[in-house]
Amino acid sequence: RADVSMLRSMMTDGMVDEIRTQLADRASHTGGASNKTEVVMLDAKLLGIEELPDAYMASVEFSGMIREDASAGPGPFREVWNMTKPTSGNGGWLVAGVQALQ
C-alpha cells in the first residue's frame, strides 16, 4: 500500500529511504497503479546472527513462490533480509537490507 509510516515501524531509516525511492520510481512507471504480491509458498532459513558494537544483525534467507500478476502463474523468488536489533534497550528487530538472489 506504500504506507511509509507503517514501513517506518518495521525498517531502519536507511531502508525506509531506499523503499521510498523505489516506490516513487514505481509510481512514475505505473502511473500510481497499486502493486499486489501474493505469497503462494514461503520458506525461511536463519543464516546467522552477528553481534555488532551496538546491535545484533540477523540474516534470513526467504524463498518460495510469489504471484505479482493475477493472470499469471506464480514464480520463484529468493532473497536475504538483514535485520538489526539494538543490544540494549527495548527496540525490536528492524529490516535493514534486502538482497534479491534470483
PASEBA-1860 file (N, C-alpha, C; in nm, 3 decimals):
! residues 102
1> RADVSMLR> 0.081/-0.121/0.000/0.000/0.000/0.000/0.084/0.126/0.000 ~ 0.215/0.111/0.000/0.307/0.225/0.001/0.286/0.312/0.125 ~ 0.250/0.250/0.237/0.226/0.319/0.363/0.361/0.338/0.435 ~ 0.426/0.451/0.406/0.560/0.475/0.458/0.562/0.482/0.610 ~ 0.458/0.535/0.672/0.456/0.542/0.819/0.451/0.401/0.878 ~ 0.380/0.308/0.817/0.376/0.170/0.863/0.512/0.105/0.841 ~ 0.572/0.128/0.724/0.702/0.071/0.695/0.809/0.122/0.792 ~ 0.798/0.247/0.835/0.893/0.306/0.928/0.898/0.229/1.060
9> SMMTDGMV> 0.787/0.168/1.098/0.783/0.092/1.224/0.851/-0.045/1.210 ~ 0.882/-0.085/1.086/0.940/-0.217/1.062/1.079/-0.213/1.001 ~ 1.128/-0.093/0.967/1.254/-0.080/0.893/1.343/0.027/0.954 ~ 1.473/0.014/0.929/1.566/0.118/0.968/1.542/0.241/0.881 ~ 1.591/0.357/0.927/1.573/0.480/0.849/1.633/0.468/0.710 ~ 1.751/0.406/0.700/1.814/0.388/0.569/1.731/0.302/0.476 ~ 1.671/0.198/0.530/1.587/0.110/0.448/1.460/0.181/0.405 ~ 1.401/0.262/0.494/1.281/0.339/0.458/1.313/0.435/0.344
17> DEIRTQLA> 1.429/0.500/0.350/1.469/0.592/0.242/1.481/0.518/0.110 ~ 1.541/0.399/0.114/1.557/0.319/-0.008/1.420/0.277/-0.064 ~ 1.332/0.231/0.023/1.198/0.188/-0.021/1.119/0.307/-0.075 ~ 1.130/0.422/-0.010/1.060/0.541/-0.057/1.103/0.575/-0.199 ~ 1.234/0.565/-0.229/1.286/0.590/-0.363/1.229/0.488/-0.462 ~ 1.226/0.361/-0.422/1.171/0.256/-0.509/1.023/0.278/-0.535 ~ 0.948/0.320/-0.434/0.804/0.345/-0.451/0.781/0.461/-0.547 ~ 0.862/0.567/-0.536/0.849/0.681/-0.627/0.882/0.641/-0.769
25> DRASHTGG> 0.985/0.559/-0.786/1.024/0.511/-0.919/0.913/0.425/-0.978 ~ 0.857/0.337/-0.898/0.747/0.251/-0.945/0.626/0.335/-0.985 ~ 0.593/0.435/-0.904/0.478/0.520/-0.934/0.497/0.595/-1.065 ~ 0.621/0.636/-1.093/0.646/0.709/-1.218/0.633/0.618/-1.340 ~ 0.657/0.488/-1.322/0.647/0.393/-1.433/0.507/0.335/-1.449 ~ 0.430/0.329/-1.342/0.298/0.266/-1.349/0.184/0.367/-1.340 ~ 0.218/0.495/-1.328/0.114/0.596/-1.315/0.044/0.591/-1.180 ~ 0.107/0.533/-1.082/0.049/0.527/-0.948/-0.039/0.406/-0.923
33> ASNKTEVV> -0.048/0.315/-1.021/-0.129/0.195/-1.002/-0.070/0.111/-0.889 ~ -0.156/0.052/-0.809/-0.108/-0.026/-0.695/-0.050/-0.160/-0.742 ~ 0.038/-0.212/-0.661/0.104/-0.339/-0.688/0.058/-0.439/-0.583 ~ 0.022/-0.558/-0.624/-0.020/-0.660/-0.529/0.066/-0.784/-0.551 ~ 0.126/-0.833/-0.444/0.206/-0.954/-0.449/0.141/-1.058/-0.360 ~ 0.113/-1.173/-0.416/0.057/-1.284/-0.339/0.169/-1.383/-0.311 ~ 0.193/-1.411/-0.184/0.292/-1.510/-0.145/0.223/-1.645/-0.144 ~ 0.260/-1.732/-0.236/0.197/-1.862/-0.252/0.263/-1.966/-0.161
41> MLDAKLLG> 0.396/-1.958/-0.148/0.471/-2.051/-0.064/0.590/-1.975/-0.008 ~ 0.622/-1.998/0.121/0.731/-1.925/0.184/0.811/-2.018/0.275 ~ 0.942/-2.016/0.256/1.036/-2.086/0.343/1.133/-1.982/0.397 ~ 1.177/-2.001/0.522/1.274/-1.910/0.582/1.383/-1.992/0.648 ~ 1.507/-1.943/0.635/1.621/-2.011/0.697/1.712/-1.905/0.759 ~ 1.736/-1.918/0.890/1.828/-1.828/0.958/1.970/-1.862/0.914 ~ 2.038/-1.766/0.852/2.174/-1.790/0.804/2.277/-1.762/0.913 ~ 2.244/-1.671/1.004/2.337/-1.641/1.112/2.300/-1.514/1.184
49> IEELPDAY> 2.357/-1.499/1.304/2.341/-1.378/1.384/2.480/-1.330/1.421 ~ 2.500/-1.200/1.407/2.629/-1.138/1.433/2.610/-1.028/1.536 ~ 2.703/-1.016/1.629/2.696/-0.906/1.726/2.786/-0.794/1.680 ~ 2.726/-0.678/1.654/2.798/-0.558/1.615/2.820/-0.474/1.741 ~ 2.897/-0.366/1.733/2.923/-0.287/1.854/2.797/-0.242/1.930 ~ 2.691/-0.206/1.860/2.571/-0.156/1.929/2.442/-0.227/1.888 ~ 2.454/-0.335/1.810/2.333/-0.404/1.763/2.365/-0.549/1.728 ~ 2.260/-0.628/1.723/2.268/-0.763/1.667/2.220/-0.754/1.523
57> MASVEFSG> 2.279/-0.835/1.435/2.231/-0.840/1.297/2.205/-0.986/1.261 ~ 2.085/-1.012/1.216/2.047/-1.146/1.173/2.027/-1.145/1.022 ~ 2.072/-1.251/0.956/2.049/-1.267/0.813/1.958/-1.387/0.793 ~ 1.848/-1.364/0.721/1.748/-1.468/0.698/1.727/-1.481/0.549 ~ 1.734/-1.604/0.499/1.705/-1.630/0.358/1.559/-1.670/0.345 ~ 1.486/-1.594/0.264/1.347/-1.626/0.233/1.342/-1.676/0.089 ~ 1.267/-1.781/0.066/1.248/-1.832/-0.070/1.108/-1.889/-0.081 ~ 1.065/-1.907/-0.203/0.932/-1.963/-0.225/0.877/-1.923/-0.359
65> MIREDASA> 0.746/-1.909/-0.362/0.675/-1.875/-0.486/0.586/-1.754/-0.461 ~ 0.589/-1.657/-0.554/0.503/-1.540/-0.546/0.433/-1.518/-0.679 ~ 0.318/-1.451/-0.671/0.243/-1.413/-0.790/0.225/-1.262/-0.784 ~ 0.275/-1.192/-0.886/0.262/-1.046/-0.890/0.162/-1.001/-0.996 ~ 0.115/-1.094/-1.076/0.014/-1.065/-1.178/-0.095/-1.169/-1.164 ~ -0.216/-1.124/-1.135/-0.328/-1.216/-1.110/-0.355/-1.309/-1.228 ~ -0.316/-1.268/-1.349/-0.343/-1.350/-1.467/-0.228/-1.446/-1.500 ~ -0.124/-1.445/-1.419/-0.007/-1.530/-1.445/0.012/-1.629/-1.330
73> GPGPFREV> 0.088/-1.732/-1.358/0.120/-1.829/-1.256/0.227/-1.775/-1.162 ~ 0.243/-1.839/-1.047/0.345/-1.794/-0.953/0.486/-1.823/-1.005 ~ 0.580/-1.743/-0.958/0.720/-1.762/-0.995/0.806/-1.770/-0.870 ~ 0.925/-1.828/-0.882/1.012/-1.844/-0.766/1.079/-1.712/-0.727 ~ 1.111/-1.701/-0.600/1.192/-1.589/-0.553/1.286/-1.639/-0.445 ~ 1.394/-1.567/-0.425/1.492/-1.599/-0.321/1.561/-1.470/-0.280 ~ 1.552/-1.435/-0.152/1.607/-1.310/-0.101/1.674/-1.334/0.034 ~ 1.771/-1.250/0.066/1.828/-1.247/0.201/1.791/-1.113/0.262
81> WNMTKPTS> 1.731/-1.120/0.380/1.695/-1.000/0.456/1.790/-0.988/0.573 ~ 1.848/-0.870/0.591/1.929/-0.841/0.709/1.844/-0.759/0.804 ~ 1.840/-0.802/0.929/1.761/-0.734/1.031/1.850/-0.700/1.148 ~ 1.826/-0.584/1.209/1.906/-0.540/1.322/1.818/-0.516/1.444 ~ 1.880/-0.532/1.560/1.815/-0.508/1.688/1.919/-0.451/1.782 ~ 1.890/-0.339/1.851/1.988/-0.283/1.944/2.024/-0.383/2.053 ~ 2.150/-0.382/2.095/2.193/-0.472/2.202/2.140/-0.427/2.337 ~ 2.107/-0.300/2.350/2.049/-0.252/2.476/1.916/-0.184/2.448
89> GNGGWLVA> 1.832/-0.177/2.549/1.702/-0.113/2.533/1.596/-0.212/2.488 ~ 1.480/-0.158/2.457/1.365/-0.241/2.422/1.336/-0.247/2.274 ~ 1.422/-0.193/2.191/1.396/-0.191/2.048/1.385/-0.330/1.989 ~ 1.294/-0.346/1.894/1.275/-0.475/1.828/1.356/-0.486/1.700 ~ 1.336/-0.596/1.630/1.406/-0.622/1.504/1.350/-0.533/1.394 ~ 1.441/-0.473/1.316/1.403/-0.389/1.203/1.474/-0.438/1.077 ~ 1.406/-0.434/0.964/1.467/-0.472/0.836/1.567/-0.362/0.799 ~ 1.692/-0.403/0.777/1.800/-0.309/0.746/1.847/-0.323/0.601
97> GVQALQ> 1.813/-0.432/0.535/1.855/-0.452/0.397/1.792/-0.576/0.337 ~ 1.769/-0.572/0.208/1.713/-0.685/0.135/1.794/-0.703/0.008 ~ 1.835/-0.827/-0.018/1.912/-0.857/-0.139/1.844/-0.971/-0.213 ~ 1.805/-0.946/-0.337/1.748/-1.050/-0.421/1.859/-1.141/-0.470 ~ 1.836/-1.272/-0.463/1.935/-1.369/-0.508/1.896/-1.429/-0.642 ~ 1.775/-1.409/-0.688/1.732/-1.459/-0.819/1.674/-1.347/-0.899
END
